[in-house]
Amino acid sequence: NKNNLNKKDAAAVKSLLDKSIQEGSFGLSIEKGMPVVPSPSALIKDFLQITKKDNALISFHLDECRELKNQVGEIINIAKGKNAKIILSHFLPLAGFEKDYEEAMELLEQSKNPNIYFDFFPINENLLPIVNFLPKWLKENRDVEPSRAIRDPWLQSKIIKELPDFNPQELKIAQAFKFDFLVGKTFQELMEIFSLPPKEMMLKIMSLTKLKATLAVKNINLDLALKAAASPKSLIASHAASLESIKGFERIKSLRSRETFSRFLKYVSDNKLMSLEDAIRKITAVPAELFGLKKRGVIEENYFADLVILKNQKVITVIVNGKIAWEDNKCAELAGETLRHGS
């Protein structure tokens, strides 16, 4: 099968994974929707065996949060009997797909593997690579290069016809490589500038940026996601970089990069989702244990002193390794260190 790795390549990938974990990596991240390296189930089972042996983990980035029930069922079946540590990343209920989300949650709750977790962010803003909006046949066709296909006049009409419908007012450019002037604009604004209808505008942005763009879309049923927060299998993750913009790669300032955890704690407090102690444990001690970080995640004698002090949802002080790293809205000292698996 052309989509499978041959035995030599598969052995090399498994050896690389094992070596990287020994050198300090936390495990492996697999993109379920568009894997960079094709990952047949037999190979994934081998990955799970390696990560279990080394007490590492595998994270599955769920494709666009769609077809969650099918994706979760597939992963549970592959992992059956392995009991390896697994995180289902970006586990979010899309508006219009709530039933699928609830059925996926039911599968998770019924799973006998105690080491399967899922993560989400408590913000109704989903950042998606623009490539996710391409028709499924084009994303999965390894004989056709998507960046060339979108510029092919013969294929353009077919692609436009199969692009998903979207609300131009609720879709915004978050990043657009070498086209900074596009960043922050909604598709409604861009349609007025370029005089193009929605799907033609989408193809235009794809072509201009050569598919190197990220879109911000408000398409998450936040109330349903927060209900799932009470599950012992749930984790909170921002999935957003907080790096400064650089020329040619301007980016909108995402709420996810700044307010994910403070918002989660406020939701917990306002809606009595769980005790504050359990909420804090979910974003400190639990992930520290899951990722194999020793002497972190709790306030205890002989542990590293990593503390965040909040007031009215604002970060006042950050203490890293016992030293003040952030205070008075500015960096005080670079007190951190590279974290490694098992360290």
N, C-alpha and C positions, 0 to 999 in steps of 0.2 A: 504494500500500500504506500503510495507516494507521500501520504500524510504522516507516516510512521517513521521513527528513527530506526536506522539499522542497529544491529547488536553492538557494533563497535562504538557508535556514537552514543547509544543509550548507556553503555558501560562508562563512557567518559563523563557523561552528565551526572551519573550517580556518584562517581568518584569525586567529581568537583563539589557536589553538594556535601558529601561526607567531610571532605577536607575543609570546606568553608565553615562548617559548623565547628570543627575542631579548632579553627583559627578565630572563632568568636562570633560568627553570624548567628542570628536567632532562628534561622530556618529558611523556608522557601515561600515565595509568593507566586501564585499561579493565576494568570488572567484567564478566566473561564470563557469569556466571549471571543477574544481574539488572541490566542496564545502566541507569543513570539516564537516559542518552540512547540511544535505539536506535541500534545501529551496524552497518548492513549492510556486507557484505564490501567493496563498492566504496569506501565511505567509509573503512574501515580501511586499504585500500590507499593512499588519498590521505594518510592520517595517517602511514603508514610512509614515504611519499615525502618528506613534510615533515621528519620526524625524521631521516631519513638525510641530507637536505640540510644540516640544522643540526647534525649529529653528536650528536643527542639520542637518546632511546630511548622505547620503549613497553613498559609492564608490563601483562601480562594476569593479572588475579586469577582463578585457576581456581576454578570453582564447587564449593565444599564438598569439593574433592579427588576428586570422583566423575567417572566417565566420562572419565578422563584421556586415554586413547588417542584417543577421538573429538575431544576439545578440542584436543589437541596436533596431531593430523592436520589439523584445520581451520585452525589458526594457521599451520602450516608451508605449507599450500597457498596461503593468502592472501598470505603473505610471500615466495613463490617468486619469485626473480629480483630482489628488492628489496635483500637483504643489509643491511637496517636492523637496528639494535641492539634486541634483544627480551629481556625477562625474563619467564619463566613463574613467577608468584608463587604461593606456598603449594603447591609441587609435592611432595606428601606421599602416601605409601601408606597408605590406610585399611585397617584390619583387615578382612579379608574381600574386599578388592579388590586384593590383591597382584598377581594375574596381569595385570590391567588396567594397573597401575603399571609392571610390567616391560615390557609391550608398548609403553607410552608412552615409556619410556626408550630402547627399541630404535629407535623412530621418531626420537627426538632425536639419537641417536648416528649414525644414517644420514643425517641432514639435511646438505645441502651448504652451508647457511648457517652460517658460522663465528661469527656474532654472536648466536646464540640461546643464552641461558643459562636456568637455572632456580634457584630458591632454596628453602630449607627451614630449619627450626629443629630442633636435636637434642634436643627435649624432647617427651615423650609427653603433651602437653596442647594440644588444639586449641581455640582460642577462636572460636566461631561466633555470628553474629547469630541470634537466635531465629527471625527470618524465614526462615532457611535450612531450618527444619524444616517449613515449610508445604508442602502438596502442590504439585507442579510446575505444575499447571494454574492454581492461584491466583496463584503468583508471576509467571507469564508472561501472565496475562489483564489487559490494560490497560483493560478496561471495568469491572473490579471492584476496588474499593479494599480491600486485604487487612485493614486495621484495622477496616473496617466489616463485612466478611464474617465475621470471627471472632466478632462479636457478633450475627449474624443467626441466630435460632433455626432457620430452615429450612436454612441451610448448615452449621451447627455439627456435626450428626451426620455429614454427608458428609466434613467436614474431619477430624473425629476418626478416622473409619474409615481415612482415607488418611495419617494421620500416621505417620512411620517408627517402628519398634520401637526401643527403647533400654533400656539397663540403668540403672535409677533410682539405683543406688549409684555409678555412674561418671559421672553428669551433675550438674553443679553450677552454681548461678547465679553468674556473674562480675560482672554489672552488671544493675541493674533500676531504671530511671529512676523516681524518687520513691517507691521501695519498698525503701529501704536494708535493712530487716529481712530481706529475702529473700537478700541477698548472702552468699555463703559456704555456703549450705545446699544439700545434695544433694536431688535429687528424691525420694529415699526419705524424707528427713526432712520434706519438704513434704507428701508424700502422707499421712504420719501426722498432721500438723497439720491439714490440710484434709479428711482422710478421703475422698480421691479416688483412683481408679485412675490409672496412669501417663499415658495419653493425655488424659484429662480434666484432669489436673493441668497438662499442657503447655498445653492450650487456656486454662486459667485464668490461667496466667502471661502468656500472649500477650495476653489481654484486659486484665488488670490494668495491664500496662506499655504497652499500646497498641503492642506489637511493638518497644518500645525496651528490649530486654534482650539480654545476651550470655551465652552458656553456655560452660562449660569442660567438655570431654569427653575422656576418655582413649581414643582410638580410632585411634592411629597405630602402625604397625609400625615401630618405631624402628630395629631391626636392619637392615631393608631400606633405610630412608632413609639410614642411615650408610654402607651399601655404595655408594650412589650418590654419596657425598661425594667419592670418588676421581675422579669424572668431571671433566675440565677445564671442563665447562659448568656445574658446580655452584657456587652461592654460598650463604653463610650469612646469614640475616636473622631478626631477632626478631619483626618484625611485631607489636610490642606497645608501647604507650605506657608511659612511666614517670612520668606525672604523678601528683601527689597527688590523693586523693579530695576531692570537694567535696560539700557538703550536697545531698542529692537525687540524687547520682550516686556513691554509694559503689562501690568496686571491690575485688575480691580482688587481692592482691599476686601477680602472675603471675611464675612462674619465668622466663618468656621475656623479661620486661623487665629481669631482673637477672642471669641466668646463661647466656644463649644462647651467648656467645662463649667464656667460660671453660669451659663444659661441652664445647663442641666441641673445644677444645684438649686437654682431659683425655681425651676419647674417642680422639682421634688418638694421643695419647701411650700410652694403655693398650692400644689395639688395633692399633697400627702401621698405621693406615689410609694414611698418607703421611708424608713427612718433616715435621718441625715447621716448617721453613722454607716448604714449600709450603702448609701449613695457614695460617700467618700471612699469606702472600702472598694467599691466597684471601679473607681478611677485611680486607685493607688495600690493597695495590697494585692488585689486579685490579678491585675495585669503584671505586677512585679513577679509574682509567683509563676504565672503562666509563661513569662518570657525568661524565667530562670535568673532573675536579678537578685543577688544575695545582699542581705542587709539593707534593703530599700523597700519602700512602700508603707512602712509603719513608723510611728514615733516610738522608739525604744532605745534603751541604753546599748551602746556599741554599734548602733546602726548609723548609716550616713544621714546627716541632718539635711534633708531636702524638704523645704516647707514653702507654701504659698499662702500669703495673708491677703484676704479679700475684704472689701468693705463696699456695700451697695453694688455688688457685681463687678467692681473694679479691682484690679490687682494693685495692691499697695506696695508689697515687698515680696521678693523671691529670694529664698536662701538655698544655695546649692552647696552641698558638701560642707555645711556649717559656716559658709561665708555669704554675705549679702551680695547677690548678683544683680538685683534690680531694685531700685528705690527712687522715689521722687520722679517717677516717669522717665527714668534713664538708666542705662547700664552702669553698674557700679564696679563690677569685677567679673572677669571671665573665670569663674571658679569651677566650671564643669570639666568632665573628662569623657573620653570615648567609652561607652558602655558596650560590654561584650557578653555573649552568652556564658552563663556560669560564673561570671565575675562579681 
